[in-house]
């Protein structure tokens, strides 16, 4: 069996920036074990698989270790592939995820705009190992799908040297660290060692939690964000109450075929 594969850098306007995602168009679903093996072989933060239906696309996302319920940058990458590589003539895509429901993606010039469910976080007590793992005591700790750890300023985020062995002991999918930005509304970094991702370059799904948090703190619904990985990711964000919009650009790095 031959399967097309694209590698797309998401949340960037140039190759070697943003977050690389693998995208595999399918005519029908592969078994879960095979998709997980492909994601493991790709060894990227996520690999997205999608299957066209009558007026929508089914989509699923895998890290090198697990299937996950929502992923932003591979969804943006998948939309880029559909818009630019598969002769798709419309400017709107409807994805259906078995774990996250309906996701609407629109194109405006070279910007791809994703409409996702909001994922608000609630304050929790400090988990064991957290401060030791991050090295700097935060000002606030909250939980949604991921742990949300809030710091005073961008410098603290930049200076954290995470202990991934300790972070892996914390009972959460991922750990978001965030603070007000120097040249944007907020900055963040994202760690998910339990999912095989020590530090993710740009994490769209984390912003479903970051956007409602910072919208409330800053009293504004249109927000600019930067994820402070080595590759740097830039995101335009909108708070819509029970939904959020996350927009970014993408660039094709590679396309080829998988032989299994």
Secondary structure, DSSP 8 states (H G I E B T S, - for coil): -EEEEEEEEES-SSTTSSEEEEEEEESS---HHHHHHHHHHHTSS-EEEEEE-SSSEEEEEE-SS-EES--SHHHHHHHHHHHHHS----SEEEEEETTTEEEEEEEETTEEEEEEE----EE----TTHHHHHSS--SEEEESSSEEEE-SSHHHHHH----HHHHTTSSSS-EEEEEE-SSSSEEEEEEEGGGTEEEES--TTTHHHHHHHHHHHHT-SEEEEEE-SSS-EEEEEEE-SSEEEEEE-EEEEEEEEEE-
